[in-house]
Amino acid sequence: MSDGREFVNAAGELDRDRLILDHLPLLHHIVGRLAFDMPGRIERDDLLGWGMIGLVGAADSWDASRGLKFSTYAFPRIRGSILDELRRLDFLPRGRREKLRQLERAVAGLEQNNGTPPSPEEIASTLGVPLDEVDEIMHSARVAGCVSLEDGPTNELAQMLSDPKSEDPVGSAEWREMRALLIKAITRLPEQEKTVITMYYGEELLLKEIGVILGVTESRVSQIHSRALYRLNRELVAVGGKL
C-alpha cells in the first residue's frame, strides 16, 4: 500500500511542468529581445534550447516560500544559460575580429586627435568603408563585449556600446540627472535610431516586431540598436555624463 509519498512527488512534478509550460512565452520573449545578430551557424532554436536549460533549472530550484515571483527568478537564469553557452563558442570569425581591432584603433586615434569619441560617420570615413559596415562591426563588438570572457573589445569601446545606466537607485538625484540626459540625447538621434530605441526600451517590442514596423530585417534592427547605443553614450561622454 502506498504511503502517500508517490502522490506528493507526482504533484510536485506536475507543478514543475506547469511552471515550465506557463513560462515558455517568457523564454521566447528573452530570445526575441536579445539584441544579438548571430552568425548563420547559430539558429534561434539554439538560443531557445539553451534558454530552456535555464528555465528547467529555475523550475527545479525555485522556492515559492521566499516570496519571489517565478518569472523574476527565472529571467536571469534563462538569459544566463544562453550567454554561458555563447561564451563557450568561438562564434566571432577571425576576419571579423581583425575588423574589430581596426575599428578600435580608428576610434582610439580619432578620440586622441579630437578629444571626444568619434561619430559613426567619422569612423566610416577613417576606415574608408560604408556606414553599414561600421554598423556590422560595432554590433559584433557589442555581442563580443556581452558574451566574451576574453578577447572581446577594449573596455572603453565595450562601454560605448553598452546600455547607459546609473547604479544609483531609481529616484536618486543622480538617476534623475541621468534620465534627463538620456531623454535629451534620444531626441537628437537620427529618426530611425530614435524609433528603435523608443520601441525597444519604451514599448518593449521584440527585435522582429520592430523590424516588421520599419521594413528591415531583425539583424538590421540589431545593428541600428548598437549604433544608437554608441551615439547615446557618445552624447553622455560629451556632456560629462556617466556610462
C-alpha positions in Angstrom: 0.0 0.0 0.0 1.3 3.4 -0.9 2.5 5.7 1.9 1.4 8.8 0.0 4.8 10.0 -1.0 4.4 9.0 -4.6 1.3 11.2 -4.8 3.3 14.1 -3.3 6.1 13.5 -5.8 3.7 13.3 -8.7 2.0 16.6 -7.6 5.4 18.2 -7.4 6.3 17.1 -10.9 3.0 18.5 -12.2 3.7 21.9 -10.6 7.2 21.9 -12.1 6.0 21.0 -15.5 3.2 23.6 -15.3 5.8 26.3 -14.3 7.9 25.4 -17.4 4.9 25.3 -19.8 3.4 28.5 -18.4 6.7 30.4 -18.8 7.6 29.3 -22.4 6.4 32.8 -23.5 9.0 34.3 -21.2 11.7 32.2 -22.8 10.6 33.3 -26.3 10.4 37.0 -25.1 14.0 36.8 -23.8 15.3 35.3 -27.0 13.4 37.8 -29.1 14.8 40.8 -27.2 18.4 39.6 -27.2 20.0 42.3 -29.4 22.4 39.8 -30.9 22.9 39.2 -34.6 24.2 35.7 -34.5 26.3 34.0 -37.3 24.3 31.7 -39.6 25.5 28.6 -37.8 23.7 29.7 -34.6 19.9 29.5 -35.1 17.1 30.9 -32.9 16.3 27.3 -32.0 19.8 27.0 -30.5 19.1 30.0 -28.3 15.7 28.6 -27.3 17.3 25.3 -26.4 20.0 26.9 -24.3 17.4 29.1 -22.6 15.2 26.1 -21.9 18.0 24.6 -19.9 17.9 27.7 -17.7 14.1 27.6 -17.5 14.1 23.9 -16.4 16.9 24.6 -13.9 14.9 27.6 -12.5 11.8 25.4 -12.1 13.8 22.8 -10.3 15.4 25.2 -7.8 12.6 27.8 -7.2 11.4 28.1 -3.7 7.9 29.8 -3.6 8.2 30.4 0.2 10.9 33.1 -0.4 8.3 35.3 -1.9 10.0 35.9 -5.3 7.8 35.6 -8.4 8.9 32.7 -10.6 9.2 34.9 -13.7 11.6 37.3 -11.7 13.6 34.3 -10.5 13.8 32.6 -13.9 14.6 35.6 -16.1 18.3 35.9 -15.2 18.8 32.1 -15.3 17.3 31.8 -18.7 19.4 34.7 -20.1 22.5 33.5 -18.2 22.1 30.0 -19.6 22.1 31.4 -23.2 25.1 33.6 -22.5 27.0 30.8 -20.9 26.7 28.7 -24.0 27.7 31.5 -26.3 30.8 32.1 -24.2 31.8 28.5 -24.8 31.6 29.0 -28.6 34.1 31.0 -30.6 31.4 32.5 -32.7 33.2 35.6 -34.0 35.1 34.7 -37.2 38.8 35.6 -37.4 38.2 38.2 -40.2 35.5 39.9 -38.1 37.9 40.0 -35.1 40.5 41.8 -37.3 37.9 44.3 -38.4 37.0 44.9 -34.8 40.7 45.6 -34.0 40.8 48.1 -36.9 37.7 49.8 -35.6 39.1 50.0 -32.1 42.3 51.6 -33.4 40.3 54.1 -35.5 38.2 55.1 -32.5 41.2 55.5 -30.3 43.1 57.6 -32.8 40.2 59.9 -33.6 39.4 60.4 -29.9 43.0 61.2 -29.2 43.1 63.8 -32.0 39.7 65.3 -31.4 39.3 65.0 -27.6 35.9 63.3 -28.0 34.7 59.9 -29.2 34.2 60.0 -33.0 30.8 59.7 -34.6 30.0 56.5 -36.6 30.2 58.6 -39.8 33.8 59.8 -38.8 34.8 56.2 -38.2 33.5 55.1 -41.6 35.4 57.9 -43.3 38.6 57.0 -41.5 38.3 53.3 -42.3 37.2 54.0 -45.9 34.2 51.8 -45.6 30.4 52.3 -45.8 28.5 53.2 -42.7 26.6 49.9 -42.9 29.9 48.0 -42.5 30.7 50.1 -39.4 27.3 49.1 -38.0 28.1 45.4 -38.5 31.5 45.7 -36.8 30.0 47.7 -33.9 27.4 45.1 -33.5 29.9 42.4 -33.4 31.8 44.4 -30.8 28.7 44.7 -28.7 28.0 41.0 -28.9 31.6 40.1 -28.1 31.5 42.5 -25.1 28.4 40.8 -23.8 29.4 37.2 -24.1 33.2 37.0 -24.3 35.2 36.4 -21.2 38.4 37.5 -23.0 39.4 38.6 -26.5 36.5 41.0 -26.6 36.6 44.7 -27.4 38.5 47.1 -25.2 36.8 48.3 -22.0 36.3 51.8 -23.5 34.7 50.5 -26.7 32.6 48.0 -24.7 31.3 50.8 -22.5 30.5 52.9 -25.5 28.3 50.1 -26.8 26.6 49.3 -23.5 23.2 50.3 -22.2 23.6 53.7 -20.5 22.8 53.1 -16.8 23.2 54.5 -13.4 24.0 52.3 -10.4 22.1 54.6 -8.1 18.6 53.6 -7.0 15.7 54.9 -9.0 14.6 58.3 -7.6 18.1 59.4 -6.6 19.4 62.8 -7.8 22.0 61.1 -10.0 19.4 58.8 -11.5 17.1 61.7 -12.3 20.0 63.6 -13.9 21.0 60.6 -16.0 17.4 60.1 -17.1 17.2 63.8 -18.2 20.5 63.5 -20.1 19.3 60.3 -21.9 16.0 61.9 -22.9 17.8 64.8 -24.5 20.3 62.5 -26.2 17.5 60.3 -27.6 15.7 63.3 -29.1 18.9 64.2 -31.0 19.3 60.7 -32.5 18.6 60.2 -36.2 15.0 59.3 -36.7 15.5 55.6 -37.4 17.7 55.1 -34.4 15.3 57.1 -32.2 12.5 54.8 -33.3 14.4 51.6 -32.5 15.4 52.9 -29.0 11.9 54.0 -28.2 10.3 50.8 -29.4 12.9 48.6 -27.7 13.1 50.3 -24.3 9.8 52.3 -24.2 7.4 49.8 -25.7 9.5 46.7 -25.1 8.9 45.3 -28.6 10.8 42.3 -29.9 13.5 42.9 -32.5 11.5 41.0 -35.0 8.4 43.2 -34.3 10.5 46.4 -34.7 11.9 45.0 -38.0 8.3 44.4 -39.4 7.3 48.0 -38.5 10.5 49.5 -40.1 10.5 47.2 -43.0 14.0 45.8 -42.3 15.4 42.5 -41.1 15.8 41.6 -37.4 19.6 41.6 -37.9 19.4 45.1 -39.2 17.4 46.2 -36.2 20.2 44.8 -34.0 22.8 46.8 -35.8 20.8 50.0 -35.6 20.3 49.4 -31.9 24.1 49.0 -31.4 24.8 52.2 -33.4 22.1 54.1 -31.4 23.7 53.0 -28.1 27.1 54.1 -29.3 25.7 57.6 -30.1 23.8 57.8 -26.8 27.0 57.0 -24.8 29.0 59.4 -27.0 26.5 62.2 -26.1 26.8 61.3 -22.4 30.6 61.4 -22.5 30.4 64.8 -24.3 28.3 66.4 -21.5 30.2 64.6 -18.7 27.6 62.0 -18.0 28.4 58.6 -16.6 28.2 55.5 -18.8 
